[in-house]
Amino acid sequence: MKEGAGDAVHVLHVDDDEGLLELAAELLEREAEELSVSTASNGEEALAMLRGNEFDCVVSDYDMREMDGLELLERVREIDAEVPFILFTGKGSEEIASQAISSGVTDYLQKHGGREQYEILANRVRNAVEAYRGKRKLSERTRKLETLIDNLPGMVYRCRNEPDWPMEHVEGECRQLTGYSAEELESGEVSWGDDVLHPEERDRAWQMVQEGLEEDGTFEITYRIVREDDRVRWMWESGTGVYIDGELEAIEGFITDVTERKRRERELKRKNRRMYDLANIVSSDLEGEIEVAQSRLERVQEKHGNGDVDSTVESLGRLEDLADDLVQILEQGEAVEEFTDVGLEEASEEAWRNVDSSTAYLDVSTDKVVQAEGSRLQQLLENVFRNTVEHAGEDAVVMVGEIEDGFYVEDDGLGVPEAEMDAVFDAGYTTKDDEHRGYGLLVVEEITDAHGWQLEVAEAPTGGFRLEFRDVEKA
């Protein structure tokens, strides 16, 4: 039943004594101004009114000719299972009272002479409606809370403040976060502190939570967990202490997965560091090329000849190449947002066509389809192929194949000295004794990171150079 405007309470009074019915309605409204009383002289009339209107309480006589009060109660419950129903009867007995209670009446009041009975009845109606409305509000708040929890990207909990964090109540995306069910955590079969929290985080997490509780009763903390499938994930948790009479009884809070955010933070730090290093190197290269160009132009002017013009143009062309490399690195480092199915064989062949490979050969031995951004995967392969063609020597064979969690690109050239394996992605690294700067593999690493893959350098079985791309999702 719907609550009326303000504190109005809408009452349906049912009695087959029409004279008493009207008097009771008048006296009830006089006793409590918030009561608005409608009347019905029999059960069928009352049921029709209930179907067409909304009431906060039903008051009914017991002994009525066509349908007694308990029969009416049974029919009312078919329409509304919760509306308060008060049996107000002049025919009272222990048997009727027992039947009324077992039938689920909200209250039972026997009629007697005098107007004070209507004051009592008005109070009973107030109390019944207040309890009814309070229950409805609680149910609505509970429903909204459950809806909120169901839509939160994480889990809510209540636990004891002990080092193993015994969980008393868990709701939300528990299994999605941890791989364990709420029941496993609540029963103690799985311990948050021993089985979920990363071993290296236990002491730090305990200390930070205690410090927050001591300071203002709240805390925020980021830490690692180990899922049921042994994957390590980063969590963010916000909690508050629950106190009774000044004593900490429990902790309640919210936990959500922030692994992607942590990855992006690390990526940003790495990019900032790399951009700083790159800026220094490129700045040095540009200054050197500019000095060479200026010197040659000065000689041209002194000699009034054109002998050094071609060399000067070449130097300035390298300046353009350096700028293009820098722009490419910046563009390719942005994280991939949308993945599509990309065939490695088709992407490799397309990339190979864009490389000056007249002295080398491509051998693709996989038909694997991976999740990637097609244009950037092709750019990655082009850069790897160019690097290989340039450094592997004439008649080199470039091979593309698959590994369990990704793919590889390798050549049968001379490879890279073991001591320099970790340096091949440094900005400006090159194995050639000329003025060329090696930025191609830096772009490769940027594209790899942007996909969330892992890149490893290894020696090919032939002794050549090999790059392995891991953590690559298959289509």
C-alpha positions as CSV (number, residue, x, y, z in Angstrom):
1,M,0.0,0.0,0.0
2,K,1.2,3.5,-0.9
3,E,2.0,6.0,1.8
4,G,-0.3,9.0,1.5
5,A,0.8,12.7,1.3
6,G,2.5,13.8,4.5
7,D,1.7,11.5,7.4
8,A,-1.9,10.6,6.3
9,V,-2.9,7.1,7.1
10,H,-5.7,5.6,4.9
11,V,-7.8,3.0,6.8
12,L,-10.4,0.7,5.4
13,H,-13.0,-0.3,8.2
14,V,-15.2,-3.3,7.5
15,D,-18.3,-4.1,9.6
16,D,-21.8,-5.3,8.6
17,D,-23.4,-3.0,11.3
18,E,-23.7,0.1,9.2
19,G,-24.7,2.3,12.1
20,L,-21.7,1.3,14.2
21,L,-19.5,1.5,11.1
22,E,-20.2,5.2,10.5
23,L,-19.8,6.0,14.1
24,A,-16.5,4.2,14.4
25,A,-15.2,6.0,11.3
26,E,-16.1,9.4,12.8
27,L,-14.7,8.7,16.2
28,L,-11.4,7.3,14.8
29,E,-10.9,10.4,12.7
30,R,-11.6,12.5,15.7
31,E,-9.1,10.6,17.9
32,A,-6.3,10.9,15.3
33,E,-6.4,13.7,12.7
34,E,-4.0,11.8,10.4
35,L,-6.4,9.0,10.0
36,S,-8.7,9.0,6.9
37,V,-11.3,6.2,7.2
38,S,-13.2,4.6,4.3
39,T,-15.9,2.0,5.1
40,A,-17.3,-1.2,3.6
41,S,-20.3,-3.1,4.9
42,N,-19.2,-6.6,3.8
43,G,-16.2,-8.6,2.7
44,E,-16.8,-8.5,-1.0
45,E,-17.2,-4.7,-1.0
46,A,-14.0,-4.4,1.0
47,L,-12.1,-6.6,-1.5
48,A,-13.3,-4.5,-4.4
49,M,-12.2,-1.3,-2.6
50,L,-8.8,-2.8,-1.9
51,R,-8.3,-3.7,-5.6
52,G,-9.2,-0.2,-6.8
53,N,-7.6,1.9,-4.0
54,E,-4.5,1.9,-1.7
55,F,-4.8,1.6,2.0
56,D,-2.3,1.6,4.9
57,C,-4.4,-0.6,7.2
58,V,-7.6,-2.8,7.3
59,V,-9.8,-2.9,10.4
60,S,-12.4,-5.6,10.4
61,D,-15.1,-7.0,12.6
62,Y,-15.1,-10.8,13.0
63,D,-18.7,-11.9,13.1
64,M,-20.1,-10.8,9.8
65,R,-22.9,-12.6,7.8
66,E,-21.5,-13.3,4.4
67,M,-17.8,-13.5,5.2
68,D,-16.3,-13.4,8.6
69,G,-13.1,-11.5,9.5
70,L,-10.7,-14.4,9.2
71,E,-12.1,-15.4,5.8
72,L,-11.7,-11.7,4.8
73,L,-8.1,-11.8,6.0
74,E,-7.3,-14.8,3.9
75,R,-8.7,-13.0,0.8
76,V,-6.9,-9.7,1.6
77,R,-3.6,-11.5,1.8
78,E,-4.1,-12.7,-1.8
79,I,-4.2,-9.0,-2.8
80,D,-1.6,-7.6,-0.4
81,A,0.6,-9.9,1.7
82,E,1.9,-7.2,4.0
83,V,-0.8,-4.6,4.7
84,P,-1.7,-4.4,8.5
85,F,-4.9,-6.2,9.4
86,I,-6.5,-5.5,12.8
87,L,-9.4,-7.7,14.0
88,F,-11.8,-5.4,15.9
89,T,-14.6,-7.6,17.2
90,G,-17.4,-7.7,19.7
91,K,-17.5,-11.5,19.7
92,G,-14.3,-12.3,21.6
93,S,-13.0,-15.6,22.9
94,E,-9.7,-17.4,23.5
95,E,-10.6,-19.6,20.5
96,I,-11.1,-16.7,18.2
97,A,-8.0,-14.9,19.5
98,S,-6.0,-18.0,18.9
99,Q,-7.3,-18.4,15.4
100,A,-6.7,-14.8,14.6
101,I,-3.0,-15.0,15.8
102,S,-2.4,-18.2,13.9
103,S,-4.0,-16.7,10.8
104,G,-1.5,-13.8,10.8
105,V,-3.6,-10.8,12.0
106,T,-1.5,-7.8,12.9
107,D,-3.4,-7.0,16.0
108,Y,-6.5,-8.2,17.9
109,L,-8.8,-5.9,19.8
110,Q,-12.2,-6.7,21.5
111,K,-15.0,-4.2,21.3
112,H,-16.4,-2.8,24.5
113,G,-18.6,0.1,25.6
114,G,-17.3,3.7,25.7
115,R,-15.4,6.0,23.3
116,E,-12.0,5.2,24.9
117,Q,-11.9,2.0,22.9
118,Y,-11.5,4.1,19.7
119,E,-8.5,5.9,21.3
120,I,-7.0,2.5,21.8
121,L,-7.9,1.4,18.3
122,A,-6.4,4.6,16.8
123,N,-3.1,3.9,18.7
124,R,-3.1,0.3,17.5
125,V,-3.6,1.5,13.9
126,R,-0.7,4.1,14.3
127,N,1.6,1.5,15.7
128,A,0.8,-1.1,13.0
129,V,1.2,1.4,10.1
130,E,4.4,2.8,11.5
131,A,5.9,-0.8,11.7
132,Y,4.6,-1.6,8.3
133,R,6.1,1.6,6.7
134,G,9.4,1.1,8.5
135,K,9.6,-2.5,7.2
136,R,8.8,-1.3,3.7
137,K,11.5,1.4,3.9
138,L,14.0,-1.1,5.2
139,S,13.1,-3.6,2.4
140,E,13.5,-0.8,-0.2
141,R,16.8,0.3,1.2
142,T,17.9,-3.3,1.3
143,R,16.8,-3.8,-2.3
144,K,18.7,-0.6,-3.4
145,L,21.8,-1.7,-1.5
146,E,21.7,-5.1,-3.1
147,T,21.3,-3.5,-6.5
148,L,24.2,-1.2,-5.8
149,I,26.4,-4.0,-4.6
150,D,25.5,-6.1,-7.7
151,N,26.6,-3.3,-9.9
152,L,29.8,-2.3,-8.1
153,P,33.0,-3.4,-9.8
154,G,34.3,-5.2,-6.7
155,M,33.2,-6.7,-3.4
156,V,32.0,-5.4,0.0
157,Y,32.9,-7.2,3.2
158,R,32.7,-7.3,7.0
159,C,35.7,-8.9,8.8
160,R,37.3,-9.1,12.2
161,N,40.4,-7.0,12.8
162,E,42.9,-9.9,13.0
163,P,46.0,-10.6,10.9
164,D,44.3,-13.3,8.9
165,W,41.3,-11.0,8.3
166,P,38.5,-13.6,9.0
167,M,35.5,-12.7,6.8
168,E,32.1,-12.6,8.4
169,H,30.1,-11.4,5.4
170,V,31.1,-11.0,1.7
171,E,28.9,-9.7,-1.2
172,G,29.6,-8.6,-4.8
173,E,32.2,-9.8,-7.3
174,C,34.1,-12.0,-4.9
175,R,34.8,-14.9,-7.4
176,Q,35.6,-12.5,-10.2
177,L,38.3,-10.8,-8.1
178,T,39.8,-13.7,-6.3
179,G,38.6,-16.9,-7.9
180,Y,37.1,-18.0,-4.6
181,S,33.4,-17.9,-3.6
182,A,31.9,-15.7,-0.9
183,E,30.9,-18.9,1.0
184,E,34.5,-20.2,1.0
185,L,35.7,-17.0,2.6
186,E,32.8,-16.7,5.1
187,S,33.2,-20.3,6.3
188,G,36.9,-19.9,6.8
189,E,37.7,-22.6,4.3
190,V,39.7,-19.9,2.5
191,S,41.6,-17.3,4.6
192,W,42.0,-13.8,3.2
193,G,45.2,-13.2,5.1
194,D,46.8,-16.6,4.4
195,D,45.4,-17.7,1.0
196,V,44.5,-14.5,-0.8
197,L,46.7,-11.7,0.4
198,H,50.2,-11.8,-1.3
199,P,52.8,-13.0,1.2
200,E,54.9,-9.9,0.6
201,E,52.0,-7.6,1.4
202,R,50.8,-9.1,4.7
203,D,52.9,-7.2,7.2
204,R,52.6,-3.9,5.3
205,A,48.8,-4.2,4.9
206,W,48.3,-5.0,8.6
207,Q,50.4,-2.0,9.7
208,M,48.7,0.4,7.3
209,V,45.2,-0.7,8.4
210,Q,46.1,-0.3,12.1
211,E,47.6,3.1,11.6
212,G,44.4,4.3,9.7
213,L,42.1,2.9,12.4
214,E,44.1,4.5,15.1
215,E,44.1,7.9,13.4
216,D,40.5,8.4,12.3
217,G,38.9,4.9,12.1
218,T,39.3,4.6,8.3
219,F,41.9,3.5,5.8
220,E,42.8,3.2,2.1
221,I,45.4,0.8,0.9
222,T,46.6,-0.7,-2.4
223,Y,48.1,-4.2,-2.3
224,R,48.6,-7.4,-4.3
225,I,46.6,-10.7,-4.0
226,V,47.2,-14.1,-5.4
227,R,44.0,-15.5,-7.1
228,E,42.9,-19.1,-6.9
229,D,44.5,-19.6,-10.3
230,D,47.8,-18.2,-9.0
231,R,47.6,-14.9,-11.0
232,V,48.8,-11.9,-9.1
233,R,46.4,-8.9,-9.2
234,W,46.5,-5.4,-7.6
235,M,43.6,-4.4,-5.3
236,W,42.4,-1.0,-3.9
237,E,40.6,-1.2,-0.6
238,S,38.7,1.4,1.4
239,G,37.5,0.5,4.9
240,T,36.2,1.8,8.2
241,G,36.0,0.5,11.7
242,V,32.7,-0.5,13.3
243,Y,32.7,0.5,16.9
244,I,30.3,-0.4,19.7
245,D,30.6,1.5,23.0
246,G,34.0,2.7,21.8
247,E,35.3,-0.8,21.1
248,L,36.3,-1.9,17.6
249,E,34.0,-4.8,16.7
250,A,34.7,-5.3,13.0
251,I,35.9,-3.7,9.8
252,E,33.6,-3.0,6.8
253,G,34.9,-2.0,3.4
254,F,35.0,-2.2,-0.4
255,I,37.7,-3.9,-2.5
256,T,38.2,-3.5,-6.3
257,D,40.7,-4.6,-8.9
258,V,43.1,-1.8,-10.0
259,T,45.6,-4.0,-11.9
260,E,45.0,-2.1,-15.1
261,R,45.4,1.3,-13.4
262,K,48.7,0.1,-11.8
263,R,49.9,-1.1,-15.2
264,R,49.1,2.3,-16.8
265,E,50.9,4.1,-13.9
266,R,54.0,2.0,-14.5
267,E,53.7,2.5,-18.2
268,L,53.5,6.3,-17.7
269,K,56.5,6.3,-15.5
270,R,58.4,4.2,-18.0
271,K,57.4,6.5,-20.8
272,N,58.4,9.6,-18.9
273,R,61.8,8.2,-18.2
274,R,62.2,7.0,-21.8
275,M,61.1,10.3,-23.3
276,Y,63.6,12.1,-21.1
277,D,66.4,9.8,-22.3
278,L,65.2,9.9,-25.8
279,A,65.0,13.7,-25.8
280,N,68.6,14.0,-24.6
281,I,69.8,11.6,-27.3
282,V,67.8,13.0,-30.1
283,S,68.8,16.5,-29.1
284,S,72.5,15.5,-29.2
285,D,72.0,13.9,-32.6
286,L,70.1,17.0,-34.0
287,E,72.8,19.3,-32.7
288,G,75.5,17.2,-34.4
289,E,73.7,17.1,-37.7
290,I,73.0,20.8,-37.6
291,E,76.6,21.6,-36.9
292,V,77.7,19.4,-39.8
293,A,75.2,21.1,-42.1
294,Q,76.2,24.6,-41.0
295,S,79.9,23.8,-41.5
296,R,79.4,22.5,-45.0
297,L,77.2,25.4,-46.0
298,E,79.9,27.7,-44.7
299,R,82.5,26.0,-46.9
300,V,80.2,26.2,-49.9
301,Q,79.9,29.9,-49.3
302,E,83.7,30.3,-48.9
303,K,84.5,28.4,-52.1
304,H,81.5,29.6,-54.1
305,G,81.1,26.0,-55.3
306,N,78.6,23.2,-55.0
307,G,80.8,20.3,-54.0
308,D,79.4,19.9,-50.6
309,V,75.8,20.7,-51.4
310,D,74.8,17.0,-51.8
311,S,76.3,16.1,-48.4
312,T,74.6,19.0,-46.8
313,V,71.2,17.9,-48.2
314,E,71.9,14.4,-46.9
315,S,72.6,15.7,-43.4
316,L,69.4,17.6,-43.4
317,G,67.6,14.6,-44.6
318,R,68.8,12.7,-41.6
319,L,67.4,15.4,-39.4
320,E,64.0,14.7,-41.0
321,D,64.4,10.9,-40.4
322,L,65.2,11.6,-36.7
323,A,62.1,13.7,-36.3
324,D,60.0,11.0,-38.0
325,D,61.4,8.4,-35.6
326,L,60.5,10.5,-32.6
327,V,57.0,11.1,-33.8
328,Q,56.5,7.4,-34.5
329,I,57.7,6.4,-31.0
330,L,55.3,8.8,-29.3
331,E,52.3,7.7,-31.4
332,Q,52.9,3.9,-31.1
333,G,53.3,4.0,-27.3
334,E,49.6,4.8,-26.6
335,A,47.8,1.8,-25.0
336,V,45.7,-0.2,-27.4
337,E,42.0,0.2,-26.6
338,E,40.3,-2.1,-29.3
339,F,41.6,-5.5,-30.3
340,T,40.6,-7.4,-33.4
341,D,41.5,-10.8,-34.9
342,V,44.7,-10.5,-36.9
343,G,46.4,-13.4,-38.7
344,L,50.2,-13.4,-38.2
345,E,50.8,-14.9,-41.7
346,E,48.9,-12.2,-43.5
347,A,50.3,-9.4,-41.3
348,S,53.8,-10.6,-41.8
349,E,53.5,-10.8,-45.6
350,E,52.0,-7.3,-45.8
351,A,54.7,-5.9,-43.6
352,W,57.4,-7.6,-45.7
353,R,56.1,-5.9,-48.8
354,N,56.7,-2.6,-47.2
355,V,60.4,-3.3,-46.4
356,D,63.3,-3.1,-48.8
357,S,64.1,-6.8,-48.6
358,S,65.9,-7.5,-51.9
359,T,68.8,-9.2,-50.1
360,A,66.7,-11.2,-47.6
361,Y,63.9,-13.8,-47.5
362,L,60.8,-14.2,-45.3
363,D,59.7,-17.6,-43.9
364,V,56.4,-17.7,-42.0
365,S,55.6,-21.0,-40.4
366,T,52.4,-20.2,-38.5
367,D,48.7,-19.6,-39.2
368,K,48.1,-18.3,-35.7
369,V,45.4,-15.6,-35.3
370,V,46.0,-13.2,-32.4
371,Q,44.2,-10.3,-30.7
372,A,45.9,-7.1,-31.7
373,E,45.4,-3.7,-33.4
374,G,46.1,-4.6,-37.0
375,S,47.9,-1.4,-38.1
376,R,50.2,-1.3,-35.1
377,L,51.1,-5.0,-35.3
378,Q,52.0,-4.5,-38.9
379,Q,54.2,-1.5,-37.9
380,L,55.9,-3.7,-35.3
381,L,56.7,-6.3,-37.8
382,E,57.9,-3.8,-40.4
383,N,60.4,-2.3,-37.8
384,V,61.6,-5.8,-36.8
385,F,62.1,-6.8,-40.5
386,R,63.9,-3.6,-41.3
387,N,66.2,-4.0,-38.3
388,T,66.9,-7.6,-39.3
389,V,67.5,-6.9,-43.0
390,E,69.9,-4.1,-42.0
391,H,71.9,-6.0,-39.5
392,A,71.6,-9.7,-40.4
393,G,73.7,-9.5,-43.6
394,E,73.0,-10.5,-47.2
395,D,70.8,-13.5,-48.0
396,A,69.5,-13.5,-44.4
397,V,66.3,-15.5,-43.7
398,V,63.7,-13.9,-41.4
399,M,61.5,-16.4,-39.7
400,V,58.1,-15.8,-38.1
401,G,56.7,-18.6,-35.9
402,E,54.5,-19.3,-32.9
403,I,55.3,-20.1,-29.3
404,E,52.8,-21.3,-26.7
405,D,51.8,-17.8,-25.4
406,G,52.7,-15.7,-28.5
407,F,55.0,-15.6,-31.5
408,Y,58.6,-14.9,-32.4
409,V,60.6,-13.2,-35.2
410,E,64.2,-14.4,-35.7
411,D,67.0,-14.4,-38.3
412,D,69.9,-16.5,-39.2
413,G,72.5,-13.7,-39.0
414,L,75.3,-13.1,-36.6
415,G,73.0,-12.1,-33.7
416,V,73.8,-9.8,-30.8
417,P,76.6,-10.3,-28.3
418,E,75.2,-11.7,-25.1
419,A,76.6,-8.8,-23.0
420,E,74.5,-6.4,-25.2
421,M,71.2,-8.3,-25.1
422,D,69.7,-5.9,-22.5
423,A,70.8,-2.8,-24.4
424,V,69.1,-3.5,-27.8
425,F,66.0,-1.4,-26.9
426,D,68.0,1.5,-25.6
427,A,67.4,4.7,-27.6
428,G,70.2,5.1,-30.2
429,Y,71.6,1.5,-29.8
430,T,73.2,0.1,-33.0
431,T,75.7,-2.5,-33.9
432,K,76.8,-0.8,-37.1
433,D,79.9,1.4,-37.3
434,D,78.3,4.3,-39.0
435,E,76.3,7.3,-38.2
436,H,72.9,5.5,-38.2
437,R,71.0,5.6,-34.9
438,G,68.9,2.6,-33.9
439,Y,65.4,3.7,-33.0
440,G,63.4,0.9,-34.8
441,L,63.5,-1.5,-31.9
442,L,62.5,1.2,-29.5
443,V,59.3,1.6,-31.5
444,V,58.8,-2.2,-31.4
445,E,59.0,-2.1,-27.6
446,E,56.5,0.7,-27.4
447,I,54.0,-1.2,-29.6
448,T,54.5,-4.3,-27.5
449,D,53.9,-2.5,-24.3
450,A,50.8,-0.7,-25.8
451,H,49.3,-4.2,-26.4
452,G,50.1,-5.4,-22.8
453,W,52.5,-8.1,-24.2
454,Q,55.9,-9.1,-22.9
455,L,59.0,-8.8,-25.1
456,E,62.1,-11.0,-24.6
457,V,65.4,-11.1,-26.5
458,A,66.9,-14.4,-27.2
459,E,69.4,-16.2,-29.4
460,A,67.9,-18.0,-32.4
461,P,68.8,-21.7,-32.8
462,T,70.9,-20.7,-35.8
463,G,72.8,-18.2,-33.7
464,G,70.9,-15.2,-35.0
465,F,68.8,-12.6,-33.3
466,R,65.4,-13.6,-31.9
467,L,62.5,-11.5,-30.4
468,E,59.8,-13.3,-28.5
469,F,56.4,-11.7,-28.0
470,R,54.6,-13.3,-25.0
471,D,51.3,-13.0,-23.2
472,V,49.6,-12.6,-26.6
473,E,45.9,-13.5,-26.5
474,K,44.8,-15.9,-29.2
475,A,41.6,-15.1,-31.2
